[in-house]
Amino acid sequence: MSSPRLSLAELPRAIRDATGASTTYLRCYHAAVSGRIPAQRSASGRWTVARKDLPMIADTLKAMANEIAARAERPRKLSRHDFAPTPAAVSPGAAQIIITRSR
């Protein structure tokens, strides 16, 4: 008989076997640490989840993936770094002076 709890390392495969959905260990870890999925941390520091919670965990991880995809589609705000000169935009002589002075 299998254990009623799964380690976080076993979670991606268990979700894939149960639902066909794909996820990663890192996404599971972030969800556990942030409290988005019901996980318990043992005295040794290992995170585990209840096997009975697999469908709910899979739904939560899918929602997280959809949030990430939606953020990637939005245009990002420009920052001051977008307008900073690149090394190619600086003349070779100026770059040499900067390198010489930093020594």
Helices and strands as residue ranges (DSSP letters): E 5-7, H 11-19, H 25-34, E 39-41, E 47-50, G 51-53, H 54-73, G 80-83, G 87-89, H 92-102
